[in-house]
């Protein structure tokens, strides 16, 4: 069963509008990446209490902390980033979510193998910090990081060999790497997928499009997961108005269209 969630900062920077639109779409969870123009890790304790109180009042929840952990260059200083990760760990517990979205560091183009050991060392340090905490780190395939293609995603997951590291599968991000998500990526990582990011992409133009309208093989991926008895979140990340390095934007109307496109795909596959 797929439980819908979404990056509500793609709707609006304002918390009330984020939650109003999600509820109007019958979506009861959000993947918390940003509010009031601030990234989730930059929110003050008072601001996080305000968010948690608003969610509780509406009977809503957080599906994952949409953190930017691992979205720095591999040669950037690591200790400050580890401090950010500790904040992410605390926020996951504060909001009652098991999941923290993260990445595997930007590496120089064409030099992924040269930086492999550094990537693995940093990921191991993150997992060591997470030991004993009730969290699962979700590696997202993302352009220009070490784990941007299926073989290196699998390399990370097998090398770390940790129940606290799994994958959030993003079809559009694979399309941007000229990878066919179901044909070429899903077979390599299917056993590690516990969470989905829902956006599709056109391989020729490199544009992000609603689910089912591009080359992301979203139907095939979701159908295969459904057949395997998948129980988890499908989180809308439409990027239909703007796609940036650290966040995207869609606006209320386009976000609604993205939600309907996903539901249409789910109806097609009987999920």
Beta strands, then each sheet from edge to edge (+ up, - down):
strand 1: 2-6
strand 2: 29-32
strand 3: 34-35
strand 4: 38-39
strand 5: 61-65
strand 6: 99-102
strand 7: 136-140
strand 8: 165-170
strand 9: 193-198
strand 10: 200-202
strand 11: 207-209
strand 12: 232-236
strand 13: 242-243
strand 14: 248-249
sheet 1: 1+ 12+ 9+ 8+ 7+ 6+ 5+ 2+
sheet 2: 3+ 4-
sheet 3: 10+ 11-
sheet 4: 13+ 14-
end
